[in-house]
Amino acid sequence: MDVYLTYSDQELTSLLRRGDGRAYRVLYSKYWEQTYNNVYKRLRNHDQSEDITQDIFLQLWLKREEVAIVNLGAYLYIAARNSVFRSMEKQAQFIPIADLLNDFESVHDHADSKILTVEFMRAYEALVNALPEGQQTIFRMRFNEDLSPDEIAIKLGLSPKTVRNQLGKAISTLRTSMTMLVAILTFLQK
């Protein structure tokens, strides 16, 4: 039996950090399927999920000296989530929130779903309306009008970098509040 299989994740990540290929292979074997499943449940595309999972593990190896990992399972979960978001953004696969709610209403035909959907949209709009005016405009152009950051920059006479920065700030501001709203919607879908 390989002694590496008896090591804890902390011991293995410590060895990985020093460039130990055997430790990497053990961690890869242990976490590849779990990471793949985390990606696949969001994308529902086998090839794309495999590619993203492979890239996550490649980055784990390439950045082994730079990143101090305390909890490898949590690190890989967050890496999977962020990689999926980046992939979706590159492919412009964001689904407008109104479309998500329409799908929700069609699947859940009970009376409460319509009331809850209206309340959800009110809360969502209130959050967006609370953004600073510039961020609000950029956010709406990106997600309501489905314009790319470059298209928004041209329309508003801003640099694409400024648009991306403002969009990032808007998303960051909304993320915490939206987490609760999405959790409610997810609960209702069950």
C-alpha positions in Angstrom: 0.0 0.0 0.0 1.2 3.5 -0.8 2.1 5.3 2.4 0.8 8.5 0.8 -2.8 7.2 1.0 -2.5 7.3 4.8 -1.5 11.0 4.8 -4.0 13.7 5.7 -5.0 16.4 3.2 -2.9 18.9 5.2 0.2 16.7 4.9 -0.5 16.1 1.2 -1.0 19.8 0.4 2.2 20.6 2.3 4.1 18.0 0.2 2.4 19.3 -2.9 3.5 22.8 -2.1 7.1 21.5 -2.2 6.5 20.0 -5.6 5.8 16.4 -4.6 4.2 14.7 -7.6 3.0 11.6 -5.7 1.1 13.9 -3.3 -0.5 15.6 -6.2 -1.6 12.3 -7.8 -3.1 11.2 -4.5 -5.1 14.5 -4.1 -6.0 14.3 -7.8 -7.4 10.8 -7.4 -9.2 11.7 -4.2 -10.8 14.9 -5.4 -11.2 14.8 -9.2 -14.6 13.2 -9.2 -16.0 15.4 -6.5 -14.7 18.5 -8.3 -16.1 17.3 -11.6 -19.5 16.7 -10.1 -19.5 20.3 -8.6 -18.8 21.7 -12.1 -21.2 19.3 -13.9 -24.2 20.1 -11.7 -23.9 23.7 -12.8 -23.1 23.2 -16.5 -24.8 19.9 -17.4 -22.1 19.5 -20.1 -19.7 16.5 -19.8 -16.9 17.7 -22.1 -16.9 21.3 -20.7 -17.0 20.0 -17.1 -14.1 17.7 -17.7 -12.1 20.5 -19.3 -12.8 22.9 -16.4 -12.0 20.2 -13.8 -8.7 19.4 -15.6 -7.9 23.1 -15.6 -8.6 23.4 -11.9 -6.1 20.6 -11.1 -3.6 22.0 -13.6 -3.8 25.4 -11.8 -3.5 23.6 -8.4 -0.2 22.2 -9.6 1.1 25.3 -11.3 0.3 27.6 -8.4 1.2 25.1 -5.7 4.0 27.4 -4.3 1.8 30.5 -4.3 -1.4 29.4 -2.7 -1.6 28.3 0.9 -4.4 25.8 1.1 -6.0 25.2 4.5 -9.0 23.1 3.4 -8.5 21.5 0.0 -12.1 20.4 -0.3 -13.3 24.0 0.2 -10.6 25.4 -2.0 -11.6 23.0 -4.9 -15.3 23.8 -4.4 -14.7 27.5 -4.7 -12.3 27.0 -7.6 -15.0 24.9 -9.4 -17.7 27.6 -8.7 -15.5 30.4 -9.9 -14.4 28.6 -13.0 -18.0 27.8 -14.0 -18.9 31.5 -13.5 -15.9 32.6 -15.7 -16.8 30.0 -18.3 -20.5 31.2 -18.4 -19.4 34.8 -18.6 -17.1 34.1 -21.5 -19.9 32.3 -23.3 -22.5 34.8 -22.4 -24.7 32.1 -20.8 -26.1 34.2 -18.0 -29.8 33.8 -17.9 -31.7 37.0 -17.1 -33.4 36.7 -13.7 -36.8 37.3 -15.3 -36.3 34.2 -17.4 -35.4 32.1 -14.4 -38.5 33.3 -12.6 -40.7 32.5 -15.6 -39.3 29.0 -15.7 -39.9 28.7 -12.0 -43.5 29.8 -12.4 -44.2 27.3 -15.2 -42.8 24.4 -13.2 -44.5 25.3 -9.9 -48.1 25.9 -10.6 -49.3 26.5 -7.0 -50.7 29.9 -6.0 -47.9 30.8 -3.6 -45.3 30.6 -6.4 -46.7 33.7 -8.2 -46.8 35.7 -5.0 -43.3 34.7 -4.0 -42.1 35.4 -7.5 -43.5 39.0 -7.3 -41.9 39.5 -3.9 -38.6 38.1 -5.1 -38.6 40.5 -8.1 -39.4 43.4 -5.8 -36.5 42.5 -3.5 -34.2 42.1 -6.5 -35.1 45.4 -8.0 -34.7 47.1 -4.7 -31.1 45.7 -4.4 -30.3 46.9 -8.0 -31.9 50.3 -7.4 -29.7 50.7 -4.3 -26.5 50.6 -6.4 -24.8 53.8 -7.3 -26.2 55.2 -10.5 -23.3 54.4 -12.7 -23.0 50.8 -11.5 -26.8 50.4 -11.8 -26.7 51.5 -15.4 -23.8 49.2 -16.3 -25.4 46.3 -14.4 -28.7 46.7 -16.2 -27.1 47.1 -19.6 -25.1 43.9 -19.0 -27.8 41.7 -17.5 -31.0 43.2 -18.8 -29.9 44.2 -22.3 -27.3 41.4 -22.6 -24.6 43.8 -23.8 -20.9 42.9 -23.5 -18.6 45.1 -21.4 -17.1 46.4 -24.7 -20.5 47.3 -26.1 -21.4 49.1 -22.8 -18.1 51.0 -22.9 -18.8 52.3 -26.4 -22.4 53.3 -25.6 -21.4 55.1 -22.4 -18.1 56.5 -23.7 -16.1 54.7 -21.0 -13.0 52.5 -21.2 -13.8 48.7 -21.2 -11.7 48.4 -18.0 -13.8 51.0 -16.2 -17.0 49.1 -17.2 -15.5 45.8 -16.0 -14.5 47.4 -12.7 -17.9 49.0 -12.1 -19.6 45.8 -13.1 -17.4 43.8 -10.7 -18.2 46.3 -7.9 -21.9 46.0 -8.6 -21.9 42.2 -8.7 -19.8 42.1 -5.5 -22.3 44.4 -3.7 -25.3 42.4 -4.9 -23.7 38.9 -4.3 -24.3 38.8 -0.5 -27.9 40.0 -0.7 -28.7 37.9 -3.8 -27.4 34.8 -2.0 -30.3 34.9 0.4 -32.8 35.6 -2.4 -31.4 32.7 -4.5 -31.5 30.4 -1.5 -35.2 31.2 -1.1 -35.9 30.5 -4.8 -33.9 27.3 -4.6 -35.9 26.2 -1.5 -39.1 26.9 -3.3 -38.1 24.8 -6.3 -37.8 21.7 -4.1 
